[in-house]
Amino acid sequence: MKLSFQTLSPLLLLTTALCVAPAQAQTFIKIDGSSTVFPITEAVADDFQDMKSGAVKVTTGIAGTGGGFKKFCKGETDISNASRPILKKEMDECAKNGIKYVELPIAFDALTVVVNPKNKFLTKITVEELKKMWEPAAQGTITKWNQVNPAWPDAPIKLFGAGADSGTFDYFTDAIMGKTKSSRTDYTSSEDDNVVVQGVARDVNAIGYFGYAYYLDNSKRLKVVPIVHKAGKPAVAPSVKSVMDGTYQPLARPLFIYVSVKAAERSEVKEFVEFYLKNAQKLVKEVKYIPLTDKDYKHALTNFTNKKTGTAFGGDAEIGVSVAELLRRDPKE
């Protein structure tokens, strides 16, 4: 017997509907921002997606903290990863577009200065030496190591660092130069920290900076440089201990996620953020950052549940905020 088109149509429609149904059932959570925070959020997202058996898809970009906030304050993303607090201009942009947010500290980081392992002369570096190397006045003039310190060799400096949209760039320039975004521009820059890792690992004359976890993941290919915060003080290398006890200065910093209040009205976003805060302590350790305490994550969860909007920083990046001080603060509109 021949089947007519009319006979086949319902069959085809049913088959098509069955095939399309799973794709339609999948919901999406959009996240972008800091490449430093990316490994934490990616680890959380992987576990969350496994738990949801693929019913929720979490996408995470690395546009940099500044790039992430540009999208977030336009309502293009649900959550923004940030390696510094939200700035006044970003607060104003979010307010203009009616974007309310909950600021959630999720870890601490030690912004880490590294050189090539074949570099034998650099065993420590002062904040003043870093400033002399990276300040705007150094552009085109400070091109050799011995121009920074006469005891160092007459060899070219190859600089690698964060891009201008990166929160790492904002924090480093504020901490070292005393002014956000104050930096020479004749260096190899990227919002992707892996680019900096590759650059320093390949060049004996290179120096760069990025988040602590990127150093730990590449410690066989890079050499960490301890920092002398002030004259007469000892050089301190980044570690969990030196960040927690406040001796690693001025490059220890808190890390955040910012959650859109409107997005959090969706059940999948609410569930994801709750999962994030309940599992952050374990997963932050796994990706080699410095976790907060269980009590602190519970406090953050309470702030999220109560929709405590705003920031604890008032639109300023603030350098040298200790773990204890950060966790005493509550966000304000």
N, C-alpha and C positions, 0 to 999 in steps of 0.2 A: 504493500500500500504506500502511495506517495503522501508525504506530509506537506501540507500547504504552509505558506508563510504565516497565515493566521494561526495555524496550529503551533508553529515554532515560537512565535513572538512571546507568549506568556512564559514559555520555558526559558528563553533567552533572558527575559526581564528578571525572572527569579534567580537565575544563575548570576547575572550581573549584580543584582542586589546583594546576594550572599557574599560575593567577592568584594564588594565595595564596603560592606558594613563594618569590618574591622578598622579600616582606614578612617571612616567617619567617626568611629567610637573613640579614636585616639585624640587626646587633648594635648596642648602644647604650653610649655612655660618658657618664656624668653628671658635670657640673662646675658648681660654683656658687662664689660668694664675691665678691671685690673687683671693684668697677666700674673701678678703676684698672688692674688686671691684665687685665680683660676684653678690651680691644682686642688685646693680645698673643695671648692664648689663642684668641680668635676667628680671628685671622689664621692661626695654626697649624692650628686645626680645619678651616678652609676648605680649606687646601692638602692636609691629610691626607685629608679626605673626597673631594676630587678624585682623589687618588692611589688611593684604595680604590674608586673608581667607585660610590660610594653604598652599598657593602656595610656600612660602619660609619657610624652617625649619632652625632655629638657634640653634646650639648646643653649650653649655657653660660648660667647665670643670673647676676644681679647683686644678690644678697641682701646684699652688703657682706661684709667680711672676717669680722666676728663672726657674721653670719647664716649665712655659708658654713660656718664651723667648727661651728655648731650642727647643721647637717645632716650634715656630714662625720663628726663624732664619734658620730653615731647610726647610721652606716653607710648613710646615704641617698644619698651621692654617692661617686664614685670618686676625684675630684681636687678640691682646694679651692684657689681663687685667693686670695692673701693679700698685702695691702700693708703688713703688719707680721708679725713672727714670732708663732707660736702662744703664747698666754698660759698661765700656770700652771693656771687654772681649766679651760681648754680641754684642756690636757694631761691633767688629772685625769679629765675627762669621757670623753675618748678611751680612757684606760686602763681606766676602769670598764666600758666597752662592748667592750673587747678590740680596739680599733682601733689598729694599729701603722701608722706612716707614715714616709715618706722626705721630708725637707725639702730642696727644690731651689731655690736662688737662680737667678732667670732674667733679672734686669735691675736697673737702678737708676732711680730717679725723683727729680725735684725737685718737691716739693710747692710749688705756685705760688699766690701771692697776687695777685689781679687786681681792677681797678676798671673802671668804664665809661670808654671813650676820651675822653669829654667832660670827665672829671675832670682839671683842669689844675693843681691845687694839690699833689696827692700824687705826688711824684717818688721818694720812698723812705719806708720805715717801719721803726721799730726793733722789736725783740722786746718791749721794755717797752710800747710803744704798742699793739702787737697784744694783749698781755696785758691792758692797761687796757680795751681794747675788748671782749674775749671772756671775761674771767674771770667766775665766778659772781656776784661782787659788783657787776658792771656791769649785771646784769639790772634793767630798769626805771629805772635811774639814768643810765647813760651812753647817751644817745639822740641826741646831736648831735656832729658832728665836732669842734667847738671845746672840748668837754669832755675830749677825748683830748689835743689839742694846741691851745693858744690861738691859734696862728698859722693854724689851719684855720678854715673858715667856720662860721657859725652856721646849719647845715643838718642835717637829720635823717640819721642813719646807717642804711642798709638793709643788714642782714647776711644773707649766704647762705653756707651751709656744709654739711659732710657730716653725715649722720644718725648716730645713736648706735650703729648696728650696723656702721658703716664703719670699716675700718682707718685710713683717712685721718683720721677724727675722733679715733681713739685716738692716732695719731702726732702730729697737730697739737696736741691738748690737752697731751700729755706734753711736747712740745718747747717750747711757748709758756707754758703754765701750770705746768709742772713736775709735773703729776699727770694720769694718764690719766683721761679722761672728765670732767675738771673744766672745765665750760663753762657760760655762760649758756644758757638754753633758749629765750629769746624771739627766735628768728631763724628764717628759712626754711631747713629742713633736708631733705636727701634723700640716699639711698644712690646715687642716679643722678646722676652729675656733670653730665649734660646739663641737668638742672633748674637747677643753680647757674649754669651758663653762660648760660642764657636769662634768669635773674633779673638778673644783673649787666649783661648786654648791653642790657637794657631800661630800667635806672634809673641816672641820672647820680649819684645819691647812694649807690650800692651798692658793697659790697666783699665778696669771697668767696675761697674757696680750694679747690683740687683738684689732680689730677695734671698733670704738665707736658704730656703729649700732648694733653690737652683744651684747654690754652691754645694750643698750636701749631696745632691744628685750627681755632681760633676767634680767631686773633691779630688779624684785621681788625675784630673786634667787641669786643675786650677790650684792656686795657692792663695789662701786667705791672708789679708794684711790687717794686723791689730791696729786699733785707732788710739792715738793719744788725744784725749778730749781737751785738756788744758795743760799748760807748761807745768812741769813738776809732777804730773800725774802719770801713773804707769800705763803702758799700752795694754789695751784690753781687746781680746778677740771675741767675736760674736759666739754665743752659746745660749742654751736654755737658761743656765744659771746666771750669766752676766746680764741677760735681759730681765729676768725676774727680780734680781737684786738691785737693778738700776745702775750697775757700773758700766754697762755698754752704752756710751753716750757719744754723740747726740743722734745716733742712727737707729735706735730701737723705736718701733712704732706700732700702733694698733692697726688691725685690719677689720674691715666691716662688710656687711651686706646691707643694702637699703631696699626696703620692700614697699612697693606701691600699695597704699591702703585700698584703692579701687581694685587692683589685681588680687589682693588678699581676700576679697569677697568671693572669688572663685574657689571652690572646694579644693581643687588640685594644688593651687598656689598655697593656700592655708596649710594643707597637709604637708606639702614639701617643706615649708619654713619650719613647721613643728618638728618634722623629721630631721631637718638640718640641725636645729638647736639641741635635740635630744641625742644626736649621734656625733656632734662636732668634736667633743673631747677626744674620742677614739680616732676619728678620721683626720683631725688636725695633726695628731701625733704620727699617724701613718704616712702623711705626706711631708713630715719633717718640719712642721712649724711648731709654735709654742702655744699650747692650749690654755684657755682659762679654766677655772675650777668648775666643778659640777654645780655649785651654788650660783656661780656667775651666769652659767647658761640657763639655769632655772629663772634667774632674775630677768634675763633677756626674753625668755619665753613669756613671762608675765607681762613685760612691756608690750610684746607683740600681741598677746591675747587682749590686752586692754587698749590696744591701738594708741599707744603713747607716742604721738608724732613729734617730729622736730629733731634737733641735734643738740648734743651736749657740748658742742664746740663753738657755736655762735658764728659760723662762717669763716673760721680761721683754722689753719692746719695744725698749729701748736706743736712745738718741738719739745721733746724730752718729757712727755707725759708718762708717768709710771703706770705700771699695771694696777697698783692699788688705787691710785688717784682716779684713773679712768673709770674704774668700777664703782667708785663712790658717786659718780655723776649720773644724773637722769636727763634725758633729752627735754628740750623746751622748744615751743613753737617760735 
